[in-house]
Amino acid sequence: MKRFFVSLMVWCSMTVLAMAGRIPLTAGIIDPGAAGNDAPRDPVYVPSAEIEGNVLTVSDHPDYVLQIVDLGDADMVYYETVLPAGTNTVVLPATLSGNYEVRLIWGNWYFFGQISL
């Protein structure tokens, strides 16, 4: 029994450490009226993203527009670049520090989550 609890504690610790840099992303629609009857009936695939220092890694994806946005003012974009398909890693500017919202924009869809730099 003791071995089970030790194994459980080690597994939980490893899981927490592995998820430390994970960014939970949520999907959104930029203009709901633009989708019309062409809105997908299936759930949209939400990519996975991780951050370590100022290096952002995104799972396989189509072309995205990457934005780093102020949490308090959604219109204040601090950094923007195109993240082409096949490029999974981007180094964010070292001048950025604080809490931001990261956005991955793809057509009328965007995926967003919070990061700390």
Accessible surface in RSA format (square Angstrom, percent):
REM  Atomic radii and reference values for relative SASA: ProtOr
REM  Chains: A
REM  Algorithm: Lee & Richards
REM  Probe-radius: 1.40
REM  Slices: 20
REM RES _ NUM      All-atoms   Total-Side   Main-Chain    Non-polar    All polar
REM                ABS   REL    ABS   REL    ABS   REL    ABS   REL    ABS   REL
RES MET A   1   170.19  88.1 125.36  83.0  44.84 106.8 110.24  93.7  59.96  79.4
RES LYS A   2   173.76  84.8 166.01 101.9   7.75  18.4 112.64 101.4  61.12  65.1
RES ARG A   3   200.96  84.4 193.37  98.6   7.59  18.1  75.95 103.8 125.01  75.8
RES PHE A   4   118.83  59.4 111.61  69.1   7.22  18.8 117.06  71.0   1.76   5.0
RES PHE A   5   100.99  50.5 100.95  62.5   0.04   0.1 100.95  61.2   0.04   0.1
RES VAL A   6    86.05  56.6  85.44  77.3   0.61   1.5  86.02  74.7   0.02   0.1
RES SER A   7    62.61  52.9  53.28  71.1   9.33  21.5  35.97  76.6  26.64  37.3
RES LEU A   8    77.50  43.2  73.40  52.5   4.10  10.3  77.03  54.1   0.47   1.3
RES MET A   9   131.48  68.1 127.43  84.3   4.05   9.7 104.82  89.1  26.66  35.3
RES VAL A  10    80.67  53.1  77.75  70.4   2.92   7.0  80.65  70.1   0.02   0.1
RES TRP A  11   157.81  63.3 155.67  75.3   2.14   5.0 130.82  69.8  26.99  43.8
RES CYS A  12    53.55  40.5  51.68  57.6   1.87   4.4  23.85  60.4  29.70  32.0
RES SER A  13    62.25  52.6  54.83  73.2   7.42  17.1  32.12  68.4  30.14  42.2
RES MET A  14   123.84  64.1 118.84  78.7   5.00  11.9 101.61  86.4  22.23  29.5
RES THR A  15    44.92  31.9  40.03  40.6   4.88  11.6  38.94  52.3   5.98   9.0
RES VAL A  16   104.24  68.6  99.14  89.8   5.10  12.3 102.66  89.2   1.58   4.3
RES LEU A  17   135.53  75.5 120.79  86.4  14.73  37.0 120.96  85.0  14.57  39.2
RES ALA A  18    76.08  70.0  47.09  72.7  28.99  65.9  59.49  83.8  16.60  44.0
RES MET A  19   104.71  54.2  95.11  62.9   9.60  22.9  74.19  63.1  30.52  40.4
RES ALA A  20    84.40  77.6  44.01  67.9  40.40  91.9  55.34  77.9  29.07  77.0
RES GLY A  21    23.49  29.0   0.00   N/A  23.49  29.0  18.56  50.9   4.92  11.0
RES ARG A  22   117.99  49.5 103.01  52.5  14.99  35.7  24.91  34.0  93.09  56.4
RES ILE A  23     8.67   4.9   3.17   2.4   5.50  13.3   3.58   2.6   5.09  13.8
RES PRO A  24   112.46  82.0  94.90  86.5  17.55  63.8 106.78  88.2   5.68  35.3
RES LEU A  25    24.45  13.6   0.75   0.5  23.70  59.6   0.75   0.5  23.70  63.8
RES THR A  26    75.79  53.9  72.24  73.2   3.55   8.5  46.26  62.1  29.53  44.6
RES ALA A  27    32.84  30.2  11.52  17.8  21.32  48.5  11.60  16.3  21.23  56.2
RES GLY A  28    14.51  17.9   0.00   N/A  14.51  17.9  14.51  39.8   0.00   0.0
RES ILE A  29    63.01  35.9  44.72  33.3  18.29  44.1  44.72  32.2  18.29  49.6
RES ILE A  30    92.34  52.5  66.77  49.7  25.57  61.6  69.79  50.3  22.55  61.2
RES ASP A  31    71.86  50.3  70.78  70.4   1.08   2.6  19.51  45.9  52.36  52.2
RES PRO A  32    96.91  70.6  83.96  76.5  12.96  47.1  84.83  70.0  12.09  75.1
RES GLY A  33    66.87  82.5   0.00   N/A  66.87  82.5  42.25 116.0  24.62  55.1
RES ALA A  34    71.50  65.7  31.71  48.9  39.80  90.5  43.39  61.1  28.11  74.5
RES ALA A  35    23.04  21.2  11.91  18.4  11.12  25.3  20.48  28.8   2.55   6.8
RES GLY A  36    53.59  66.1   0.00   N/A  53.59  66.1  37.93 104.1  15.66  35.1
RES ASN A  37   140.84  97.1 120.31 116.3  20.53  49.4  27.94  67.3 112.89 109.1
RES ASP A  38   133.76  93.7 106.62 106.1  27.15  64.2  34.39  80.9  99.38  99.1
RES ALA A  39    33.98  31.2  29.08  44.9   4.90  11.2  29.75  41.9   4.23  11.2
RES PRO A  40    75.08  54.7  46.60  42.5  28.48 103.5  56.79  46.9  18.29 113.7
RES ARG A  41   199.68  83.8 160.88  82.0  38.80  92.4  83.94 114.7 115.74  70.1
RES ASP A  42   109.62  76.8 101.72 101.2   7.89  18.7  24.27  57.1  85.34  85.1
RES PRO A  43   129.85  94.6  99.31  90.5  30.54 111.0 111.67  92.2  18.18 113.0
RES VAL A  44    38.73  25.5  19.62  17.8  19.10  46.0  24.82  21.6  13.90  37.7
RES TYR A  45   144.12  67.3 129.82  73.9  14.30  37.2 118.62  89.1  25.50  31.4
RES VAL A  46    56.67  37.3  39.16  35.5  17.50  42.2  39.16  34.0  17.50  47.5
RES PRO A  47     3.60   2.6   0.00   0.0   3.60  13.1   0.00   0.0   3.59  22.3
RES SER A  48    52.35  44.2  46.31  61.8   6.04  13.9  32.36  68.9  19.99  28.0
RES ALA A  49     2.93   2.7   1.25   1.9   1.68   3.8   2.30   3.2   0.62   1.6
RES GLU A  50    74.48  42.8  74.17  56.1   0.31   0.7  15.75  30.5  58.73  48.0
RES ILE A  51    24.69  14.0  18.13  13.5   6.55  15.8  18.72  13.5   5.97  16.2
RES GLU A  52   146.80  84.3 138.76 105.0   8.04  19.1  54.83 106.0  91.97  75.1
RES GLY A  53    62.83  77.5   0.00   N/A  62.83  77.5  45.77 125.6  17.05  38.2
RES ASN A  54    46.05  31.8  44.29  42.8   1.75   4.2  14.10  33.9  31.95  30.9
RES VAL A  55    51.42  33.8  50.37  45.6   1.05   2.5  50.37  43.8   1.05   2.8
RES LEU A  56     0.81   0.5   0.72   0.5   0.10   0.2   0.72   0.5   0.10   0.3
RES THR A  57    58.13  41.3  56.93  57.7   1.20   2.9  41.49  55.7  16.64  25.2
RES VAL A  58     1.13   0.7   0.23   0.2   0.90   2.2   0.48   0.4   0.65   1.8
RES SER A  59    30.67  25.9  17.91  23.9  12.76  29.4  28.82  61.4   1.85   2.6
RES ASP A  60   110.91  77.7 101.44 101.0   9.47  22.4  38.47  90.5  72.44  72.2
RES HIS A  61    17.97   9.8   0.02   0.0  17.95  45.9   7.34   7.6  10.63  12.4
RES PRO A  62    52.74  38.4  46.02  41.9   6.72  24.4  52.06  43.0   0.68   4.2
RES ASP A  63    86.93  60.9  77.48  77.1   9.45  22.3  24.88  58.5  62.05  61.9
RES TYR A  64     5.75   2.7   3.63   2.1   2.12   5.5   2.12   1.6   3.63   4.5
RES VAL A  65    51.20  33.7  51.14  46.3   0.06   0.1  51.14  44.4   0.06   0.2
RES LEU A  66     0.00   0.0   0.00   0.0   0.00   0.0   0.00   0.0   0.00   0.0
RES GLN A  67    22.73  12.7  22.73  16.6   0.00   0.0   0.00   0.0  22.73  17.2
RES ILE A  68     0.00   0.0   0.00   0.0   0.00   0.0   0.00   0.0   0.00   0.0
RES VAL A  69     0.51   0.3   0.51   0.5   0.00   0.0   0.51   0.4   0.00   0.0
RES ASP A  70    40.23  28.2  38.68  38.5   1.54   3.6   0.46   1.1  39.76  39.7
RES LEU A  71    73.71  41.1  44.76  32.0  28.95  72.8  46.34  32.5  27.37  73.7
RES GLY A  72    77.33  95.4   0.00   N/A  77.33  95.4  40.32 110.7  37.01  82.9
RES ASP A  73    71.15  49.8  67.93  67.6   3.22   7.6  24.26  57.1  46.90  46.8
RES ALA A  74    57.64  53.0  48.46  74.8   9.19  20.9  49.33  69.5   8.31  22.0
RES ASP A  75   131.22  91.9 105.62 105.1  25.60  60.5  32.39  76.2  98.83  98.6
RES MET A  76    91.06  47.2  89.32  59.1   1.74   4.1  66.16  56.3  24.89  33.0
RES VAL A  77    60.67  39.9  34.54  31.3  26.13  63.0  34.54  30.0  26.13  70.9
RES TYR A  78    99.87  46.6  68.17  38.8  31.70  82.5  44.44  33.4  55.43  68.3
RES TYR A  79    52.39  24.5  47.04  26.8   5.35  13.9  34.45  25.9  17.95  22.1
RES GLU A  80   100.02  57.4  72.49  54.8  27.53  65.5  17.40  33.7  82.62  67.5
RES THR A  81    41.23  29.3  32.93  33.4   8.30  19.8  13.91  18.7  27.31  41.3
RES VAL A  82    96.07  63.2  82.62  74.8  13.45  32.4  82.62  71.8  13.45  36.5
RES LEU A  83     3.12   1.7   3.12   2.2   0.00   0.0   3.12   2.2   0.00   0.0
RES PRO A  84    62.69  45.7  62.69  57.1   0.00   0.0  62.69  51.8   0.00   0.0
RES ALA A  85    58.58  53.9  37.55  58.0  21.03  47.8  37.82  53.3  20.76  55.0
RES GLY A  86    72.52  89.4   0.00   N/A  72.52  89.4  38.57 105.8  33.96  76.0
RES THR A  87    54.22  38.6  49.91  50.6   4.30  10.3  33.55  45.1  20.67  31.2
RES ASN A  88    48.88  33.7  44.03  42.5   4.85  11.7  12.80  30.8  36.08  34.9
RES THR A  89    67.74  48.2  53.93  54.7  13.80  32.9  35.68  47.9  32.06  48.5
RES VAL A  90    21.75  14.3  17.75  16.1   4.01   9.7  21.75  18.9   0.00   0.0
RES VAL A  91    96.70  63.6  80.26  72.7  16.45  39.6  80.26  69.7  16.45  44.6
RES LEU A  92     0.91   0.5   0.00   0.0   0.91   2.3   0.05   0.0   0.86   2.3
RES PRO A  93    45.92  33.5  33.03  30.1  12.88  46.8  45.48  37.5   0.44   2.7
RES ALA A  94    92.38  84.9  60.87  93.9  31.50  71.7  64.84  91.3  27.54  72.9
RES THR A  95   127.51  90.7  96.14  97.5  31.37  74.8  89.17 119.8  38.34  58.0
RES LEU A  96    21.26  11.8  13.51   9.7   7.75  19.5  13.93   9.8   7.33  19.7
RES SER A  97    83.19  70.3  66.77  89.1  16.42  37.8  34.13  72.7  49.06  68.7
RES GLY A  98    33.77  41.7   0.00   N/A  33.77  41.7  32.60  89.4   1.18   2.6
RES ASN A  99    93.21  64.3  78.56  75.9  14.66  35.3  12.08  29.1  81.14  78.4
RES TYR A 100    20.17   9.4  20.17  11.5   0.00   0.0   6.90   5.2  13.27  16.4
RES GLU A 101    32.28  18.5  32.28  24.4   0.00   0.0   2.20   4.3  30.08  24.6
RES VAL A 102     1.53   1.0   1.53   1.4   0.00   0.0   1.53   1.3   0.00   0.0
RES ARG A 103    43.57  18.3  43.57  22.2   0.00   0.0   3.47   4.7  40.10  24.3
RES LEU A 104     0.82   0.5   0.82   0.6   0.00   0.0   0.82   0.6   0.00   0.0
RES ILE A 105    33.81  19.2  31.40  23.4   2.41   5.8  31.40  22.6   2.41   6.6
RES TRP A 106   106.84  42.9 104.44  50.6   2.40   5.6  87.99  46.9  18.85  30.6
RES GLY A 107    67.79  83.6   0.00   N/A  67.79  83.6  45.46 124.8  22.33  50.0
RES ASN A 108    46.25  31.9  36.82  35.6   9.43  22.7  30.13  72.5  16.12  15.6
RES TRP A 109    50.72  20.4  50.72  24.5   0.00   0.0  33.59  17.9  17.13  27.8
RES TYR A 110    55.11  25.7  55.11  31.4   0.00   0.0  17.23  13.0  37.88  46.7
RES PHE A 111     1.14   0.6   1.08   0.7   0.05   0.1   1.08   0.7   0.05   0.1
RES PHE A 112    57.81  28.9  57.05  35.3   0.76   2.0  57.05  34.6   0.76   2.2
RES GLY A 113     7.07   8.7   0.00   N/A   7.07   8.7   7.07  19.4   0.00   0.0
RES GLN A 114   124.66  69.7 107.81  78.8  16.85  40.1  28.68  61.1  95.98  72.8
RES ILE A 115     8.10   4.6   0.01   0.0   8.09  19.5   7.22   5.2   0.88   2.4
RES SER A 116    80.35  67.9  60.40  80.6  19.95  46.0  37.45  79.7  42.90  60.1
RES LEU A 117    47.43  26.4   3.61   2.6  43.81 110.1  31.50  22.1  15.93  42.9
END  Absolute sums over single chains surface
CHAIN  1 A     7829.0       6179.9       1649.1       4800.7       3028.4
END  Absolute sums over all chains
TOTAL          7829.0       6179.9       1649.1       4800.7       3028.4
